[in-house]
Amino acid sequence: MTYRPEKRIAFGPPLKERIPALLYFGFAIAVSVVIVYGQNAPSGSRIFQYVVEGDRHRLISSSVCAIILFTSALAAVLREQMRGVIVHPEGIELRELLGFGLPRVRRFAWSQIDRMSVPPAQASGGRAAAAPDSPSGNIRLDLWDGSRTWLPAVGDRLALSMVLERVALARAIPIEGGTGLLDDLGNPLQDDG
């Protein structure tokens, strides 16, 4: 019987790649709060005059603008969360965003993976070192058809490396490099407790 992880585990994008969407979401919340406050402010205040009375001369009212801004910022944050790598019992799934925010999902069964290249873990900070042929030191999969693919950057690259090493060891997939942190095979997705 071949080893299969028992459940899915997701690895999201790194924080540095999510910061622009989070900043946009913070800006949208601030603008929305100002507009709501302006609509409820005393009628003689400058903010009430700008938000409520100024709507007579605007193409779009301030409340509609706040709704559109908040909704688009929330969509940007949710779109960023859909990226990353998912390890599941049948294989591995890569979720990326192409130009103009178009999503791309690639799925590979464990049997399609001929070899894995895992960058070694460094002693300082647990960050993986960049391999010489890798675009950014990410994990590389050599597939059965002779092609190569690199996994997208994730927030916890070391944990992803360890999970993939355990699966590769159990399924007899050759590994180049490695974290050097595995001491037993065990189940990489099993809850401890």
C-alpha positions in Angstrom: 0.0 0.0 0.0 1.4 3.4 -1.0 1.6 6.2 1.5 -1.1 9.0 1.3 -1.5 11.9 3.6 -4.7 11.7 5.6 -5.9 15.3 5.1 -5.3 18.5 3.1 -2.9 21.1 4.4 -2.6 24.5 2.8 0.4 26.8 2.7 -0.5 30.4 1.9 1.6 33.2 0.3 4.3 35.0 2.3 3.3 38.1 4.3 5.4 40.4 2.1 3.3 39.5 -0.9 0.1 40.1 0.9 1.0 43.6 2.3 -0.2 45.6 -0.7 -3.7 44.1 -0.5 -3.8 44.5 3.3 -2.7 48.2 2.9 -5.5 48.7 0.3 -8.0 47.1 2.7 -6.9 49.4 5.6 -7.3 52.4 3.3 -10.8 51.3 2.3 -11.8 50.8 5.9 -10.5 54.3 6.8 -12.3 56.0 3.9 -15.5 54.1 4.8 -15.3 55.1 8.4 -14.8 58.7 7.5 -17.9 58.6 5.2 -20.1 56.9 7.8 -18.9 59.4 10.4 -19.6 62.2 8.0 -23.1 61.0 7.4 -23.9 60.9 11.1 -22.0 64.1 12.1 -23.8 67.3 13.1 -25.2 69.2 10.1 -23.0 72.3 10.7 -19.7 70.4 10.6 -17.3 70.6 7.7 -17.2 66.8 7.3 -21.0 66.6 7.0 -21.0 69.4 4.4 -18.3 67.6 2.4 -19.8 64.1 2.6 -23.5 64.7 2.5 -24.0 68.1 1.0 -21.2 67.6 -1.5 -23.1 64.5 -2.9 -25.4 66.9 -4.9 -22.5 67.8 -7.2 -20.9 64.3 -7.5 -21.5 61.7 -10.1 -21.4 58.9 -7.5 -22.6 59.4 -3.9 -20.1 59.0 -1.1 -21.9 56.0 0.3 -21.9 54.2 -3.0 -18.2 55.0 -3.4 -17.5 53.6 0.1 -19.3 50.4 -0.7 -17.4 49.9 -4.0 -14.1 50.7 -2.4 -14.7 48.4 0.6 -15.9 45.5 -1.7 -13.0 45.8 -4.1 -10.5 45.9 -1.2 -12.1 42.8 0.4 -11.9 41.0 -2.9 -8.2 41.9 -3.2 -7.5 40.4 0.2 -9.5 37.2 -0.5 -7.8 36.8 -3.9 -4.4 37.0 -2.2 -5.5 34.2 0.1 -6.3 31.9 -2.8 -2.6 31.6 -3.7 -0.2 29.0 -2.4 0.4 25.3 -2.2 -2.0 22.6 -1.0 -0.8 19.1 -0.2 -3.6 16.6 -0.2 -3.9 12.8 -0.3 -4.0 12.5 -4.1 -1.1 14.9 -4.8 -0.1 18.5 -4.7 -1.9 21.6 -6.0 -0.3 24.9 -7.0 -2.4 28.0 -7.0 -1.0 31.1 -8.6 -2.2 34.4 -10.0 -1.2 35.4 -13.5 -1.4 38.9 -15.1 -4.6 40.9 -14.5 -5.4 38.6 -11.5 -6.3 35.6 -13.5 -5.9 32.4 -11.4 -4.1 29.3 -12.4 -4.4 26.0 -10.6 -2.1 23.1 -11.4 -2.6 19.7 -9.9 0.0 16.9 -9.9 -0.6 13.4 -8.6 2.1 11.8 -6.5 2.7 9.3 -9.3 3.5 12.2 -11.8 6.5 13.4 -9.6 9.8 11.8 -10.5 12.1 13.8 -8.3 12.0 16.7 -5.8 14.6 19.3 -5.2 14.4 20.8 -1.7 16.7 23.6 -0.8 18.6 23.0 2.5 17.5 24.8 5.6 19.9 27.4 7.1 20.7 27.5 10.7 19.7 31.2 11.1 16.0 31.8 11.0 15.1 28.5 9.4 14.9 30.0 5.9 15.9 27.9 2.9 18.9 28.8 0.9 18.6 29.5 -2.8 19.6 26.6 -5.1 21.8 27.7 -8.0 19.3 26.6 -10.7 16.2 27.8 -8.8 14.5 31.1 -9.5 14.3 32.0 -5.8 15.3 29.0 -3.8 11.9 27.4 -4.0 11.1 23.7 -4.2 11.4 22.2 -7.6 9.4 19.2 -8.9 10.7 17.1 -11.8 7.7 15.5 -13.5 7.3 12.2 -15.3 7.2 13.9 -18.7 10.6 15.5 -18.3 9.3 19.0 -17.4 10.2 20.9 -14.3 8.0 23.2 -12.2 8.8 25.3 -9.2 6.4 25.7 -6.3 5.3 29.3 -5.6 6.7 31.1 -2.6 4.8 30.3 0.6 4.8 31.8 4.1 6.2 28.7 5.9 8.6 27.2 3.4 10.4 25.1 6.0 7.1 23.3 7.0 6.2 22.7 3.4 9.7 21.3 2.7 9.4 18.9 5.7 5.9 17.7 4.6 7.1 17.1 1.0 10.2 15.3 2.2 8.2 12.9 4.4 5.8 12.2 1.5 8.7 11.7 -0.9 10.5 9.4 1.5 7.4 7.3 2.0 6.6 7.1 -1.7 10.2 6.5 -2.8 10.4 9.7 -4.7 14.1 10.7 -5.0 15.1 14.0 -3.2 17.9 16.4 -4.1 19.0 18.4 -1.2 16.6 18.4 1.8 16.1 20.2 5.0 18.0 17.6 7.1 15.4 18.0 9.8 13.6 14.7 9.5 14.3 12.2 12.2 11.4 9.7 11.5 8.9 9.2 8.8 5.6 9.5 10.7 2.6 11.2 9.2 3.3 14.8 8.2 -0.3 15.8 8.4 -1.3 14.0 11.6 -2.4 16.1 14.5 -0.1 15.7 17.6 -2.5 15.6 20.5 
